[in-house]
């Protein structure tokens, strides 16, 4: 889910600095270079994926944020599925599906080429609708049936076996739009046998895992008798300090699912998912490889059915590991090797990728310990929670890792 158009967004939130619109060439798995494959505008048939793969599909923006060559990503990680984002209403209005509000699905060849490449390599895709930015079809289509008809065009065009409803602010604050989206999801589920439907919404650090509008969305689903494969929360961009806070939110959301739908604990876990953000979030939180591992351990030990993240576009190191304390839509702003975070979704999906990544080796904690009473000026370094931090400017009493004045220079011991 998401920037929220997440970093593209929470997703398009990062919308960043270097958003690049480019034609995606999938290198060794490019559908256009494979004899016998469908033409770019005519997607090839989907591979038969089993297990958790649709729940393990990380988000990719195929048009913006410097989309990566997914062939090498698949080879390096064992990842078999990807979630392409986002389907929106046309930026000029109307009830027809477009990519990012600007690329009509009806005439698309670029996303189709990406899908063909993934399928040629033995994988498959799910497509996400909504996100944080732009106008959603639930807002512009008049009712659930017309909203569903718009999404059916996407399913038919690409031969989809899975679709994701990313329902978050500001759309989920619009009761009529959410009624249309949930109603459309139910219609699609009924009309497309075996369709995997996931729902993604915002996460909060409160005891219930999601906020008032998230709970209202669940109540709408209950009132319409709709049950997706899972509901996932996005525990970031809301004061999350790492994996412990994320796991706490998941436990809270587990309780919310039980109380809302009357599910047993086991059923609630089986219908629950998580959508993470790798590296530095829009609000300056940091989620490193160790956090992904901790949440993966929680997800697998509790039987969650979805474990994904935003986004593969960001699953590479910036020019400088911390990107000068800035969040980017095209890199993670933390120290990493290429595709470190995708290896976690691959493990959840059931592949056997290379050994799981670890944080870079820790250096020596040579800087003095941070003190809340001391004054620091730009360039001064301190040690705090086994990390070295450098002050950007004058500061006193602002905690490293929680205040923008500090640049995290990495772990130390």
C-alpha positions in Angstrom: 0.0 0.0 0.0 1.6 2.2 -0.1 4.0 6.2 -0.3 0.7 6.1 -0.2 0.9 6.3 -3.9 3.6 5.4 -1.2 6.6 6.9 -2.2 4.9 6.6 -5.1 3.8 6.1 -2.9 2.4 6.8 1.1 3.4 5.5 -1.9 3.0 8.2 -4.4 3.8 9.9 -1.4 7.5 9.7 -2.0 7.0 10.7 -5.2 10.0 11.7 -5.4 12.8 13.3 -6.4 13.7 11.3 -9.4 10.6 9.9 -10.8 11.3 8.5 -14.2 8.8 7.4 -16.8 10.4 4.8 -18.9 9.7 1.9 -21.1 10.5 -1.2 -19.2 12.8 -3.7 -20.8 12.9 -7.0 -19.0 16.3 -8.1 -20.2 16.7 -11.8 -20.5 13.0 -12.4 -19.8 11.5 -9.7 -22.0 8.4 -11.0 -23.6 9.1 -9.1 -26.7 12.4 -11.0 -27.2 10.9 -14.4 -26.8 9.8 -16.3 -29.8 6.2 -17.5 -29.7 5.2 -15.1 -26.9 2.1 -13.0 -27.2 2.4 -9.5 -28.6 2.9 -6.7 -26.1 -0.8 -5.8 -26.1 -1.9 -9.4 -25.7 -0.6 -10.8 -22.4 0.5 -14.4 -22.3 -1.4 -16.9 -20.1 -0.6 -16.8 -16.4 1.6 -19.4 -14.8 0.0 -21.6 -12.2 1.5 -20.3 -9.0 0.7 -22.1 -5.7 1.1 -21.5 -2.0 1.6 -18.0 -0.8 2.9 -16.4 -4.0 0.1 -13.9 -4.6 0.3 -13.0 -0.9 4.1 -12.6 -1.3 4.0 -10.2 -4.3 5.9 -7.0 -3.7 4.7 -3.8 -5.2 6.3 -2.4 -8.4 5.5 0.8 -10.3 5.9 -0.2 -14.0 5.7 3.3 -15.4 7.4 5.6 -12.8 10.2 5.6 -10.1 12.8 4.1 -12.4 11.3 0.6 -12.8 13.9 -2.1 -12.4 14.6 -4.9 -14.9 12.6 -7.7 -13.2 14.3 -10.5 -14.9 17.5 -10.2 -12.9 15.4 -9.6 -9.8 13.7 -12.9 -10.2 17.0 -14.7 -11.0 18.8 -13.2 -8.0 16.0 -13.7 -5.4 13.7 -16.6 -6.5 10.8 -14.2 -6.4 7.9 -15.4 -8.7 5.2 -12.7 -8.3 4.9 -9.0 -8.4 2.1 -6.5 -7.7 1.8 -3.8 -10.3 0.5 -0.4 -9.1 -1.8 1.5 -9.5 -5.1 1.4 -11.4 -6.9 4.7 -11.1 -9.7 6.7 -12.7 -8.6 8.9 -15.6 -7.1 12.2 -14.3 -9.6 14.0 -16.4 -12.5 12.1 -14.9 -14.6 9.1 -16.0 -15.1 5.4 -15.1 -12.5 3.7 -17.2 -9.3 2.1 -15.8 -6.0 3.7 -16.3 -2.5 3.2 -15.0 -1.6 6.1 -12.6 -4.5 8.1 -14.1 -2.7 8.7 -17.3 -2.2 5.5 -19.3 -5.5 3.9 -20.4 -5.6 0.1 -19.8 -7.5 -0.3 -23.1 -4.5 0.8 -25.2 -1.7 -0.3 -22.9 1.3 -2.2 -24.2 4.0 -1.3 -21.7 2.5 -3.0 -18.6 1.5 -5.9 -20.8 5.1 -6.3 -21.8 6.2 -6.3 -18.2 3.6 -9.0 -17.4 4.6 -11.1 -20.4 8.2 -11.0 -19.2 7.3 -12.1 -15.7 5.1 -14.9 -17.0 7.7 -16.1 -19.5 10.1 -16.5 -16.6 7.5 -18.7 -14.8 6.0 -16.0 -12.6 2.8 -14.1 -12.4 1.4 -10.7 -11.3 -1.4 -9.2 -9.3 -2.6 -5.7 -10.0 -3.3 -3.1 -7.3 -6.0 -0.5 -7.5 -6.1 2.7 -5.5 -3.2 3.8 -3.4 -2.8 7.2 -1.8 -2.7 9.6 -4.8 -5.0 10.3 -7.7 -8.7 9.7 -8.2 -10.1 6.2 -7.6 -12.7 4.5 -9.7 -14.8 4.0 -6.6 -15.1 7.8 -6.5 -16.0 8.3 -10.1 -18.1 5.2 -11.0 -21.7 5.5 -9.9 -22.2 2.2 -8.1 -20.6 -1.1 -7.3 -21.6 -2.7 -10.6 -20.1 0.0 -12.8 -17.0 0.0 -10.6 -16.7 -3.7 -11.0 -17.2 -3.5 -14.8 -14.2 -1.1 -14.9 -12.0 -3.4 -13.0 -13.2 -6.4 -15.0 -11.6 -4.7 -18.0 -8.2 -5.0 -16.2 -8.7 -8.6 -15.3 -9.7 -9.5 -18.8 -7.0 -7.5 -20.5 -4.2 -9.1 -18.5 -5.8 -12.5 -17.7 -5.4 -11.8 -14.0 -5.7 -14.4 -11.3 -5.2 -11.9 -8.5 -6.1 -8.3 -7.7 -5.5 -6.0 -4.7 -7.7 -3.2 -3.4 -5.5 -0.6 -1.7 -8.1 1.3 0.3 -6.6 4.1 2.3 -6.8 7.9 2.7 -8.2 9.9 1.3 -10.6 7.5 -0.5 -11.5 5.5 2.6 -12.8 8.6 4.2 -15.5 8.6 1.5 -18.2 6.2 2.5 -19.9 6.1 -0.9 -16.6 5.3 -2.6 -15.8 2.5 -0.2 -19.2 1.1 -0.7 -18.5 1.0 -4.4 -15.0 -0.6 -4.0 -16.1 -3.3 -1.6 -19.2 -4.0 -3.7 -17.0 -4.2 -6.8 -14.6 -6.6 -5.0 -17.4 -8.9 -4.1 -18.8 -8.9 -7.7 -15.4 -9.6 -9.1 -14.8 -12.5 -6.7 -18.2 -14.0 -7.7 -17.7 -13.5 -11.4 -14.1 -14.7 -11.7 -13.7 -18.2 -10.3 -10.7 -18.6 -8.0 -9.7 -14.9 -8.2 -7.4 -14.0 -5.3 -8.6 -10.7 -3.8 -6.6 -8.9 -1.2 -7.4 -5.7 0.6 -4.8 -3.3 1.9 -5.4 -0.4 4.3 -3.5 1.9 6.7 -2.0 0.7 9.9 -1.8 2.6 13.2 0.2 2.2 16.4 -3.0 2.2 18.5 -4.2 -1.0 20.0 -6.6 -1.9 17.1 -4.0 -2.0 14.3 -5.9 0.4 12.1 -7.8 3.6 12.5 -11.5 4.6 12.5 -11.8 4.7 8.7 -10.1 1.3 8.4 -12.5 -0.2 10.9 -15.4 1.4 9.0 -14.1 -0.3 5.8 -14.2 -3.6 7.6 -17.7 -2.9 8.8 -18.7 -2.2 5.2 -17.3 -5.5 4.1 -19.1 -7.3 6.8 -22.4 -5.6 5.9 -22.0 -6.7 2.2 -21.0 -10.2 3.2 -17.6 -9.9 1.5 -14.6 -11.9 2.6 -11.3 -11.5 0.7 -8.3 -13.7 0.8 -6.9 -11.4 3.4 -6.8 -7.9 4.9 -3.4 -6.4 5.2 -2.3 -3.3 7.1 0.6 -1.0 6.3 2.4 -0.4 9.6 4.6 2.6 8.6 4.2 6.3 8.2 2.6 6.6 11.6 5.2 6.7 14.3 6.4 3.1 13.9 9.9 2.7 15.4 10.8 -0.7 13.8 9.6 -4.2 13.9 8.4 -4.3 17.5 5.9 -1.6 16.8 4.8 -3.3 13.6 4.2 -6.6 15.3 2.3 -4.9 18.0 0.0 -3.3 15.4 -0.5 -6.7 13.7 -1.6 -8.2 17.0 -4.0 -5.3 17.5 -5.4 -5.8 14.0 -5.7 -9.5 14.7 -8.0 -8.7 17.6 -9.9 -6.2 15.4 -10.6 -8.9 12.8 -11.8 -11.3 15.5 -14.2 -8.8 17.0 -15.5 -7.4 13.7 -16.2 -10.7 12.0 -16.5 -13.1 14.9 -13.6 -15.1 13.7 -11.5 -17.5 15.8 -7.9 -16.6 16.5 -6.7 -19.0 13.9 -9.1 -17.8 11.2 -8.2 -14.2 11.9 -4.5 -14.9 11.5 -5.2 -16.8 8.3 -7.1 -13.8 6.9 -4.4 -11.3 8.0 -1.5 -9.8 6.1 1.1 -7.1 6.3 2.5 -4.6 3.8 5.8 -3.2 4.8 8.0 -0.3 3.6 11.7 -1.0 3.1 14.3 1.5 4.3 13.4 5.1 5.1 9.7 5.9 5.1 8.1 9.1 4.1 8.0 10.2 7.7 11.6 9.3 8.5 11.1 5.9 10.1 13.7 3.3 9.3 12.9 -0.4 8.5 16.0 -2.4 7.9 16.7 -6.0 7.0 16.5 -7.1 10.6 13.0 -5.6 10.9 11.9 -7.4 7.8 13.2 -10.7 9.3 11.4 -10.1 12.6 8.1 -9.5 10.9 8.6 -12.4 8.5 9.2 -14.7 11.5 6.0 -13.4 13.1 4.0 -13.8 9.9 5.1 -17.4 9.3 4.8 -18.5 12.9 1.3 -17.1 13.2 0.1 -18.3 9.8 -0.5 -14.9 8.1 -1.4 -15.2 4.4 0.2 -12.1 3.1 3.6 -10.6 3.5 4.6 -7.9 1.0 6.2 -4.5 0.8 6.5 -1.2 -1.0 8.5 -1.3 -3.3 10.8 -3.2 -5.6 11.6 0.2 -7.2 13.2 1.1 -3.9 15.0 -2.2 -3.3 18.5 -0.9 -4.0 21.0 1.3 -2.3 21.1 5.0 -3.0 24.3 6.7 -4.1 25.1 7.2 -0.5 23.7 4.5 1.9 21.6 7.0 3.8 20.8 9.2 0.8 21.7 12.2 3.0 18.7 11.5 5.2 16.2 11.8 2.4 13.5 9.4 1.4 13.4 8.3 -2.3 11.1 6.5 -4.6 14.0 4.8 -6.4 16.2 3.6 -3.6 15.9 2.6 0.1 18.1 5.2 1.9 19.7 2.4 4.0 22.8 0.3 3.5 21.9 -2.8 1.4 22.8 -5.0 -1.5 20.5 -5.0 -4.5 17.2 -6.8 -3.9 17.8 -7.6 -0.2 14.2 -6.9 0.7 12.7 -8.9 -2.2 14.5 -12.0 -0.8 12.2 -11.8 2.2 9.0 -11.9 0.1 10.5 -14.8 -1.9 11.1 -16.7 1.3 7.4 -16.1 2.3 6.3 -17.2 -1.1 8.1 -20.5 -0.9 11.1 -20.1 -3.1 14.6 -21.0 -2.1 16.6 -17.8 -2.7 20.2 -17.2 -1.6 20.8 -17.0 2.2 18.7 -14.3 3.8 20.4 -10.9 3.9 21.7 -9.4 7.1 22.6 -5.8 8.0 26.0 -4.7 6.9 28.8 -5.6 9.3 28.8 -3.3 12.2 31.7 -0.9 12.7 33.2 0.2 16.0 31.2 2.5 18.1 34.0 5.2 18.3 31.7 8.2 18.9 30.8 9.2 22.4 27.4 8.2 23.8 24.5 10.6 23.0 23.4 12.8 26.0 20.1 14.6 26.1 21.7 17.5 28.0 24.6 18.0 25.7 24.7 20.5 22.8 25.8 19.2 19.4 26.6 21.1 16.3 26.7 20.1 12.6 29.1 17.3 11.9 29.4 16.0 15.5 28.9 12.3 15.9 27.4 10.3 18.7 26.6 6.6 19.5 23.0 5.7 20.4 21.3 2.2 20.4 24.4 0.7 18.7 24.2 3.1 15.8 26.5 6.0 14.9 24.6 9.3 14.2 25.9 12.6 12.8 24.3 15.9 13.6 23.2 18.0 10.6 22.9 21.2 12.6 22.8 22.5 16.2 20.7 20.3 18.4 20.0 19.5 22.1 17.7 17.0 23.6 16.5 15.6 20.2 16.8 11.8 20.2 18.8 10.2 17.4 16.8 8.0 15.1 13.6 10.0 16.0 14.6 13.5 15.0 15.4 14.7 11.5 18.5 16.5 12.7 20.4 13.2 12.9 21.8 11.2 10.0 22.0 7.5 10.8 25.5 6.3 9.7 24.8 2.7 10.4 25.2 0.0 13.1 28.3 -0.2 15.3 29.4 -2.4 18.2 
